[in-house]
Amino acid sequence: MVNDSKRCAYCNKLMAFGFRCSHCNKRFCVRHRLPEKHECPGLQDVTSPI
């Protein structure tokens, strides 16, 4: 069984290495590494007006 930390949290793709999102702290593949690409809930906190 493959450890979940070796899979993209968005598409479940097996990764040799991943990228950790600084907003939600989950790991993503190269395609979903940007907050906009994985519908990051933490992105709204950053972009919402004060």
N, C-alpha and C positions, 0 to 999 in steps of 0.2 A: 504494500500500500504506500502511496506517495503522500508525504507530509503536505498539508494544506498551504504551508508557507512557501512551497515550491510552485504554487499555482496562482494565476491571476485572479484577484477577487472579483473581477467584472466578468470575464469570459471563461474562467476556469482553465485556461491554457497552461500547460506544463512549461515552466520557464527554467532556463539554465541559471539565470540571475534575474532579479526583478527590481523594481523601483518602488520605494516607499513614499506614499503621499504625505506631505507635511501637514495636511489639513485633516485627514481622516485616519492616518497612520496604518493604512492597509497597503498590501503589496500588489503591484500591477505589472503587466507585460509592457513592452515598448509601445505598443499601439494605444494602450489605455493609461499611460503614465501621467498624463496631464489631467488636472482636476476636471476640466471641461469634457474630457473624453470618457470619464467613468461616472459622470453625474454625481460628483462629490457633494455630499451634504454640507461639508465644511466650507465649500466655496461660497455658499449663500451668506455665511457669517462674515466673510471677508468683503464681499461686494455690496452688502446692504448698507444703506446710508445710516449715519449715526443720528 
